[in-house]
């Protein structure tokens, strides 16, 4: 039986997603670029990079050492925090976009991801008893994890007051703050999970160090995020809807992810790219390339087999990292 891949339209309906992107473009123009700060590579920490492309007035550069893509210079951490609290695009995402796709994403993404987490940990004979989702949003992922880890305590860290209340209403003990400000829960958890947060943060080092501090010795960290070396982002470059600052600033390479986690003190860093959307995203783009056009013309099996190839060889833009604290 042919495996059925997720379609972009199912989790990012075009009309409301385009509205979100337009609000993001307008929000980007409100930043004062003269206050931006240059940063080293968020992956390997290297200082050498070359300009890649500009988007919404933000400069993306490519690390000369590890091949990670990132915005530099960028707004200060304080300006980014204010942006996520007050911007029109952030408000639209939480009040319009997310509620509209919540149940579809539960079925198509979070339920599947919870199974992937369970299987990955089972292979390592690791059974967590205290799990925390950092950037928990509506708490949907925690609800799906509960089915696979029924005896585990489930916790949430969420900076949005509205979303933190949603998590509390579902019975999850919740800390309304960011990972970087969550020291009160130091070494409280066997497993820390964070989904699609790392591409947003000012400092990847500070973010991963904060996750490390939340984990008990011998515990695990599992994050998902966007990687630069995925087929859709490599193909579309500045035309990719994934590259839309000021929301998405960091697109690490596989090497960049590994070095970032190792620098924080993690060991046994395993990386997968289980994404299903790369080909569909390129196919739907106005900038679709000739290779993808011909690939799609070969039929659904050809697309599915090619997406499986991208998954197998770490060439999808959806990255999953599992690492252990010594």
N, C-alpha and C positions, 0 to 999 in steps of 0.2 A: 504493500500500500504506500502510495506516494505521500511523504511528509508534507503537511500544509504549513507554510510559513506565515507569520504575521504580516499584515499589510500596513503600510504607514498610515493610511487613511483611517484605519481602525482605532489607532491610539492618538493620532494627531489630525483630527478632522480639518480639512483644508481651510474652510472659511474662518473658524475661530483661531486657528494657528496663524494664519496670515495677519489677523487683527493683532495678535500678540506680538508678532515680529515688527509690525508697523509701530506699535507703542514702544517697543524696545529701541527702534531707530530714533524716535522722538526723544526718549529719555537719554539716549547716548549724547545727543546734542546739548544737553543741559550741563554736562561736565565741563570744567575748566581745564583744558589740556595742559596749561602752564603749571598746574599743581601735580601733574602725574609724576610717578617715581619709577625709575629704572630698577629692574630686579634681575638677579641671576636666574639661570634655568631652574624652574620648579622641580624638574626631575633629578638631574645629576648635580645641580648646583654650579655648573660651569658658567663662566663669564662671557664666552665668545659665542656670538650669534650673527645671523645675517637676516636682513629684512625679507619678509615673504610676501605679505600683502596687507593692505589697509581695508578696514571694514567699519562703517559707522564712525569714522574718525579715529579708530583705534588701530595701532600698528601691531601686527603679528610678526614675530620673529621665529627663526628656526635655530635651535641649539646646534652648534657646530660639533659638539661631542656626542650627544646621545640621540639627536634627531627629534626632540620634543618641540612642539609648536606652542607658543604662549604670547600673551600681550605684554609688551614692554616698550615704553613706560605705561603705567597703569594708575588708576585712582588709588588714593591712600586707603588703608583698611577702614578708617573712620568714614570716609566718603562712600565706600561700598556698603558699609553697614547702614548708613542713612538711606542709600539708594534702595536697599531691600525692604526698608521699613516704610518708605514714603512714595516710591515711584509708581506711576500708572501701570507699567507693564507687570511689576511684581503683584500689584493689587489685582489686575486682570487674571493673572495666572492662578492666584489662590481663590478668587471669588467667582470666576467665570469658567476658565479653561479646565482646571482640575476637577471641579464638581461635575462638569459635563462628560468627562471621560473616566471618572473614578471607577465605576463598576466594570467598564470594558478593560481598563488597565488591570484591575484585579484579576479578571479571567485570563487575559492574554499575557500579562507580564508577571504580576506579583505571585500568583499561584504557581506558575512555572518556576520562577526564581526561588521560591521557598523550597520547592522540590530539589532544585540544583544545590542549594545550600545544604540541605539534609544529606544528599548523596555525597557531596564533597567531604563533609565532616564524617560521615559513616566510613568512607574509605580510609580516613585517618584515625579511626576508632576514637573519635572525640565526641563526647556527649555533653553539651553545655547545660548548666543548671540556672544560669542567669544571663539573659540576652538583652542587649540594649540597641535600639535603632536610633542612630544619630541623624537628625533631619527627618523625623518620622512622619511629617505631614499629617495626613488624615488617620494614620495608624493602620492603614490597610495591610501593609506588609507584615506588621506584627500579628494581625488577625490571621493571616495565612500561615505564618510560622507556628502559630499555636497548634495547628492541626498536626504538624510534624514533630513538635517538641512539647507535648501536653503537660509534662511535669516541670517545665522550666518556668522561672519567673521572667516576665516580660516588662521591659522598661522603655521609656522614650525620652529623648532629648530633642526639643523643638523650639526654635527661637520665636516663632510667631505665636502671639497670645491666643488668637482664635484657634489655630491648629493644635496648640498645646491643650486647650480646653477640650477639643474633639478627642484627643488621645486619652485624657483623663476620664471623659464620659464613657469610654470603652473599657475602663477598668485598668488601664496601664498607669503605673506610677511614673509621673512625668516631671522633668526638669525643664522649665521654660528658659532656655539660654542656648548659647552656641557650644560646640565642642570645646572651643578654646577657653570658655569660662565655666567649665563643668568640673572643676577640681574637687568639689565636695563629694563626688562619686569616684574618687581615685581608687583604682584596683578593686572595683566592685563587681566586675563582670567576667564571665568565662568567654563570652563572645560579643564583640562589637560589630555592628553592621551599619553601613552607610551607603545609600544609593543615590547616585547622580548629584553628589554635593561637591566633590573635589574639583570639578571644572569651574566652580563658582568662587572659590575662596581666594583671598589675597595672597596668603602664604601657604603653600602645600606643606612645607616643613612644619609650620606651627600646627596645622590641622592634623597631620599624621602623628606628630609628637603628642598631641592632645588625646588622640584615640589610644595611643600606646599607654598613656598614664591611666586610662580608664580600665585597662585590662589587668586581670590577675596574672601573676607569673604562670607561664604555661598555657595561657589562654590564647584565643585567636581573634584576628581582625579580618573582616571580609568587606571589601568595598566594590562598588561598581561605578563606572564613569566612562567618559568618552576618551578614546585614544586617537592620536593623530594618524597612526599607521593602518587605519581601517579603509577599506576599499572606497566607500562613499566620500570620505573627507579627502583622501589622497586624490580622487578623481575630480571632485568639484571645487576644491580649494576655497577661494573667497566666495564662490557661489553656493557653498554649503550652508543650509539653514541651521546647522549645528554650530557654525562659527558666527555667533551673533553677540558681540559685546554690547553692553557691559555685563551680560549674564554669563557667558562662557569665555573664560580667560585662559584656561589651562587644558592642553591636549597633549598628554605625555606619550612618549614612545614606550614600547615594551621595556627597553633598557632603562628608560627614565623612571617608570613605575618601580622596577626592581631596585634601582639604586636609591630612590626615595625611601622605600620601606627599610632597606638595609641600613641606611644612614640613621633612621630612627631607632634602630636596635632590634628590629624584627629578624627572625630567621625563617628558613623553609618557605621562602616567598614563591608561591605558585601563581601563574597567570594564565587565564583562558580568555578567549574572545568568542562568547557564545551567541553573538548577535545574529538576528534574522532579517534585518531591514536593509542592509547595504545596497543590494541590487535594486530593491524596490524604490529606495530613496533616489538613486541615480536615474532610474527609469522615469520617475515622476518629475525630475528637474527639467526646466527649460534648457539647461546646459548638458543634457544627456549626450554622452560620447558615442562614437560609432561602435566601439566594442560592445557596450551594454545594449545598444539597439539591436545588434546582430545576435547577441546572446539571448535576448528576450524572444527574438523571432524563432529561435530553436525550440521553444516550448517550455512548459512549466518544469519538466524534469531537468532540463539543462540548467535552469535558474536555481532549482533546489540543490542540484549537485554542486554547482559553483558556490553557492552560499555555504554549503557544508565544507567545501575546500577552504573558504575564507575562515571558517570557524576552526578548522583543524590546524591551520598554519599561522594562527594569531594575526589574521588580516581583516578582522571585522572591527569596526570602530567601537563596539560595545565591549568594554573590558571588565573582567572580574578578577580581583586580586585576593588571594587568601594567604595570610601570613601568621606566623606564631611568635608570641612573646617568649623570650628565653626565661 
